[in-house]
Amino acid sequence: MYKTCPKCRYKRQPTDVASDDECPRCGLIFSKWMDARFAMARLPAEESAGVATQLWERLIASAFYVPSRVDGVVFAGRVVIYIVFFVWGWSFIFATMESNEIGRSFMHNIDLVFHEAGHVVFRPFGRFLMILGGSLGQLLMPAIAMLVLLWKNRDPFGASIGLWWLAQSMMDLAPYINDARSGSLMLLGGVTGSDMPGIHDWHNILSDLGMLQYDNRIARITDTFGEVLMLVAFVWGAYILFRQNKVRRRSA
């Protein structure tokens, strides 16, 4: 099998009487050595798969975690918060992308802070990512908030509000994407994309990708995906409150 033993480096001679699977000098069985080598190569991959499975299981468990005791006052506060975000969320879902009604909401001003910060954070990674970084920033911030609440705090209700924010932020981006060719939306600084060519993020992004003609389609997909995430946030938050209420009534 081997002309040179991988263990003792002995070079096999034509006169050697040992089998082709055995080193005449040290007696190493080549087939067993190969099995051991492949087993060592598989170990890191198996360990990585095991870690990934454990992380996923912990994430799922955290998503539906309910403590053994639920304070009545805290629970009532969460119900009020849920109702506020539920009603507010439907106003975003019913707003049409073309009207940019969502761009005149209070949440747009919050999204805008993280949008502009995203440009700064991604600036070191080149022009394209710096431009895209604005949109990434306003999506990453609610996503990070959701994961921290879920993973570190084990607060699935708070995480559902984080998902609500992510959904809203995604719907907030849709009119901007939809405006890539027309450049009619008023941008930060009181100008439009038509007034100052090169200032519109999504005109630049889609032009660089050769996809400017698909701006309306991409915007529609983004808006629809945001609406679906908002509905998931509603269901998730309601289910957590339902389970917490069962615990609260049982322990009362």
QUICOR-V274763 format. One record per residue. N is the residue number from 0. OMEGA is omega in whole degrees, 0 to 359 (* if undefined). NEAR is the number of other ideal C-beta (glycine too) atoms within 12 Angstrom. Layout:
BEGIN
n=N omega=OMEGA near=NEAR
n=N omega=OMEGA near=NEAR
END
This chain:
BEGIN
n=0 omega=179 near=19
n=1 omega=173 near=27
n=2 omega=177 near=16
n=3 omega=182 near=17
n=4 omega=180 near=25
n=5 omega=181 near=21
n=6 omega=185 near=20
n=7 omega=178 near=16
n=8 omega=178 near=14
n=9 omega=179 near=20
n=10 omega=185 near=15
n=11 omega=180 near=25
n=12 omega=179 near=14
n=13 omega=183 near=8
n=14 omega=181 near=7
n=15 omega=183 near=17
n=16 omega=180 near=10
n=17 omega=180 near=21
n=18 omega=181 near=16
n=19 omega=182 near=15
n=20 omega=185 near=19
n=21 omega=177 near=23
n=22 omega=180 near=29
n=23 omega=184 near=24
n=24 omega=187 near=18
n=25 omega=177 near=17
n=26 omega=179 near=17
n=27 omega=176 near=27
n=28 omega=188 near=21
n=29 omega=182 near=26
n=30 omega=179 near=17
n=31 omega=179 near=18
n=32 omega=178 near=23
n=33 omega=179 near=18
n=34 omega=180 near=14
n=35 omega=180 near=17
n=36 omega=179 near=16
n=37 omega=178 near=14
n=38 omega=178 near=14
n=39 omega=179 near=14
n=40 omega=180 near=13
n=41 omega=187 near=14
n=42 omega=180 near=14
n=43 omega=180 near=12
n=44 omega=180 near=14
n=45 omega=178 near=15
n=46 omega=179 near=14
n=47 omega=178 near=13
n=48 omega=179 near=14
n=49 omega=178 near=14
n=50 omega=180 near=14
n=51 omega=178 near=14
n=52 omega=179 near=14
n=53 omega=179 near=14
n=54 omega=180 near=16
n=55 omega=179 near=15
n=56 omega=178 near=14
n=57 omega=180 near=19
n=58 omega=179 near=21
n=59 omega=179 near=15
n=60 omega=179 near=16
n=61 omega=182 near=26
n=62 omega=182 near=30
n=63 omega=182 near=22
n=64 omega=174 near=26
n=65 omega=181 near=27
n=66 omega=182 near=19
n=67 omega=177 near=13
n=68 omega=180 near=15
n=69 omega=180 near=28
n=70 omega=183 near=16
n=71 omega=180 near=17
n=72 omega=178 near=11
n=73 omega=180 near=21
n=74 omega=179 near=28
n=75 omega=177 near=17
n=76 omega=179 near=18
n=77 omega=178 near=32
n=78 omega=178 near=24
n=79 omega=179 near=15
n=80 omega=181 near=23
n=81 omega=182 near=31
n=82 omega=180 near=18
n=83 omega=183 near=17
n=84 omega=178 near=32
n=85 omega=180 near=27
n=86 omega=180 near=16
n=87 omega=181 near=26
n=88 omega=180 near=37
n=89 omega=178 near=21
n=90 omega=177 near=21
n=91 omega=181 near=41
n=92 omega=182 near=29
n=93 omega=179 near=17
n=94 omega=181 near=28
n=95 omega=181 near=20
n=96 omega=184 near=34
n=97 omega=181 near=19
n=98 omega=185 near=17
n=99 omega=176 near=28
n=100 omega=180 near=20
n=101 omega=179 near=39
n=102 omega=178 near=32
n=103 omega=181 near=18
n=104 omega=177 near=23
n=105 omega=182 near=15
n=106 omega=179 near=31
n=107 omega=180 near=28
n=108 omega=177 near=17
n=109 omega=179 near=21
n=110 omega=183 near=38
n=111 omega=179 near=29
n=112 omega=182 near=19
n=113 omega=175 near=32
n=114 omega=181 near=36
n=115 omega=177 near=25
n=116 omega=179 near=21
n=117 omega=177 near=29
n=118 omega=181 near=29
n=119 omega=183 near=18
n=120 omega=184 near=21
n=121 omega=180 near=24
n=122 omega=182 near=19
n=123 omega=186 near=11
n=124 omega=176 near=16
n=125 omega=186 near=12
n=126 omega=185 near=17
n=127 omega=181 near=20
n=128 omega=176 near=23
n=129 omega=180 near=24
n=130 omega=179 near=30
n=131 omega=184 near=30
n=132 omega=177 near=29
n=133 omega=179 near=39
n=134 omega=178 near=38
n=135 omega=182 near=30
n=136 omega=182 near=32
n=137 omega=174 near=38
n=138 omega=182 near=33
n=139 omega=184 near=27
n=140 omega=176 near=30
n=141 omega=178 near=38
n=142 omega=178 near=26
n=143 omega=179 near=22
n=144 omega=180 near=28
n=145 omega=183 near=36
n=146 omega=178 near=26
n=147 omega=178 near=18
n=148 omega=182 near=28
n=149 omega=189 near=30
n=150 omega=186 near=25
n=151 omega=185 near=16
n=152 omega=185 near=18
n=153 omega=182 near=22
n=154 omega=183 near=28
n=155 omega=177 near=35
n=156 omega=176 near=40
n=157 omega=179 near=35
n=158 omega=178 near=34
n=159 omega=174 near=39
n=160 omega=175 near=33
n=161 omega=177 near=35
n=162 omega=176 near=37
n=163 omega=180 near=43
n=164 omega=178 near=36
n=165 omega=179 near=37
n=166 omega=180 near=42
n=167 omega=181 near=39
n=168 omega=178 near=46
n=169 omega=177 near=40
n=170 omega=178 near=47
n=171 omega=180 near=42
n=172 omega=188 near=44
n=173 omega=179 near=41
n=174 omega=179 near=37
n=175 omega=177 near=43
n=176 omega=182 near=40
n=177 omega=183 near=36
n=178 omega=188 near=32
n=179 omega=181 near=36
n=180 omega=185 near=24
n=181 omega=179 near=22
n=182 omega=184 near=27
n=183 omega=181 near=20
n=184 omega=175 near=36
n=185 omega=183 near=22
n=186 omega=178 near=28
n=187 omega=184 near=23
n=188 omega=175 near=13
n=189 omega=177 near=10
n=190 omega=176 near=17
n=191 omega=177 near=20
n=192 omega=178 near=31
n=193 omega=180 near=19
n=194 omega=183 near=16
n=195 omega=179 near=17
n=196 omega=179 near=13
n=197 omega=182 near=17
n=198 omega=185 near=24
n=199 omega=183 near=35
n=200 omega=189 near=38
n=201 omega=170 near=37
n=202 omega=180 near=32
n=203 omega=182 near=30
n=204 omega=184 near=29
n=205 omega=175 near=30
n=206 omega=179 near=23
n=207 omega=181 near=20
n=208 omega=183 near=18
n=209 omega=185 near=9
n=210 omega=184 near=20
n=211 omega=182 near=24
n=212 omega=181 near=14
n=213 omega=186 near=21
n=214 omega=181 near=33
n=215 omega=181 near=24
n=216 omega=179 near=20
n=217 omega=178 near=29
n=218 omega=180 near=34
n=219 omega=178 near=21
n=220 omega=180 near=21
n=221 omega=181 near=32
n=222 omega=180 near=36
n=223 omega=179 near=20
n=224 omega=176 near=23
n=225 omega=178 near=38
n=226 omega=179 near=29
n=227 omega=178 near=20
n=228 omega=178 near=32
n=229 omega=178 near=38
n=230 omega=177 near=24
n=231 omega=178 near=24
n=232 omega=177 near=39
n=233 omega=183 near=29
n=234 omega=181 near=20
n=235 omega=180 near=32
n=236 omega=180 near=36
n=237 omega=181 near=25
n=238 omega=178 near=22
n=239 omega=178 near=37
n=240 omega=178 near=33
n=241 omega=180 near=23
n=242 omega=178 near=25
n=243 omega=179 near=34
n=244 omega=177 near=24
n=245 omega=179 near=17
n=246 omega=181 near=22
n=247 omega=181 near=24
n=248 omega=180 near=14
n=249 omega=182 near=13
n=250 omega=182 near=16
n=251 omega=* near=12
END
